[in-house]
Amino acid sequence: MFKRELITKRPSATGKRTKVYGISNPYKYVPKDTCDNKPEVESIKIEGSPPPIVENVSVRKSITIEITESQTTNTLAESKINTLLTTSNEQIEINAPIPCKQEVSVELIGVNNQGGVYAEESESQAHEEKLMPEHESISSDLATLPAPLQGRYTIRQVSSGRFVDAHEHAGEDFRLVTRTAQNNDTQRWIFVPVGGVFTMQQTSNGRFVDAHEHAGEDFRLVTRTAQNNDTQRWVFLPDPDRLDTYTIQQLSNGRFVDAHEHAGEDFRLVTRTAQLNDTQRWVVLHQGNRKYTIQQLSNERFVDAHEHAGEDFRLVTRTAQNNDTQRWSLTQIGRVYTIQQLSNGRFADAHEHAGEDFRLVTRTAQLNDTQRWVVLHQGNGKYTIQQLSNGRFVDAHEHAGEDFRLVTRTAQNNDTQRWLITGV
């Protein structure tokens, strides 16, 4: 029966304590009594015959066996301990480098069989230092779509700015390519959600996006008639830093949509393994002018704006009104955005001096950095918005005496500077 032993001694000269989690049992530790000035590997034997252990075991704080506690005392030198556990029918040996300079207390907790060691040092407060297990499971949260993809869209490669199009005859295998903007239905794609994934159809002919699944055909994308299988279903995962930007994966194999970037390869689309670059990122824009509402996270009031010069066209927050003064068109320009009020097409801008309280207003197009905004995703549909010309963050007064007006401020890292941006 394994059990937990707490081995304690007086604090070291540095006032630290070191804890090592490992096998504990009712047998006595018998360390060597002598050592010289330089570190050496010391063998500490636990005499007796515990139950045989047939696997490599490791040390972890988390245990799954039932344990009991007893206490004894001993001394180990203070150091980061890299413990090797070995077994035989007669004894268990714990081999560790032991420089003989200082004394520390050691607590042996328990054992599992998944590899790795956890050590812990403490001064006035316990502090854990974790050594990576041999096999560490790594998980990541999959991002969720910020708005439903449904309807007609254009798809543009981030790295080249070219639009997804497709040949419409068998001689070219109906293959997908990128082209410069043509503003026609060969470059418009119909998205239909199927569970958590999507089909894509070319608007001009209704054929479905598919892809070859072997290297002999360069894994190229083509359009085909409906086949109702996973080669025609696609996974869209949003870029956390850019609105309307996604990676696209074929459901049947998980490969990422990419594209050749030179004419010799006809700029054709293919699938590739993950490369984490802008040839595999795509701007997906709704055709119908993608509209958004913008709400201040701290109070959920909606961004709106006065529409006459007497109020300086200033932006404010209001309760929901469900009209176009509270709907905004966001257009990406490189890595930044312009923001236009849907009711009048005027652009969000801001005063840049304290005399005007740095307040936000709408103005006609000026094509400068006061009308360009850095929109950064903070998770769960929340964003910060910064004016490109000065880096100040969009914020808002939260009381009627200031008309709930929007202003820019230096970073405050609170919910008055976080905004919910929702597609409508």
Buried (B, 14 or more C-beta within 10 A) or exposed (E): EBBBBBBBBEBBEEEBBBBBBBBBBBBEBEBEEEBEEEBEEBBBBBEEEBEEBEEEBBBBBEBEEEBEEEEEEBBBBBBEBEBEBEBEEEBBEBBBBBBBEBBBBBBBBBBBEBBBBBBBBBEEEEEEEEBEBEEEEEEEEEBEBBBEBEBBBBBBBBBBEBBBBBBEEEEEBBBBBBBEEEEEBBBBBBBEEEEEBBBBBBBBEEBBBBBBEEEEEBBBBBBBEEEEEEBBBBBBBBBEEBBBBBBBBBBBEEBBBBBBEEEEEBBBBBBBEEEEEEBBBBBBBBBEEBBBBBBBBBEEBBBBBBEEEEEBBBBBBBEEEEEEBBBBBBBBEEEBBBBBBBBEEBBBBBBEEEEEBBBBBBBEEEEEEBBBBBBBBEEEBBBBBBBBBEEBBBBBBEEEEEBBBBBBBEEEEEEBBBBBBBBE
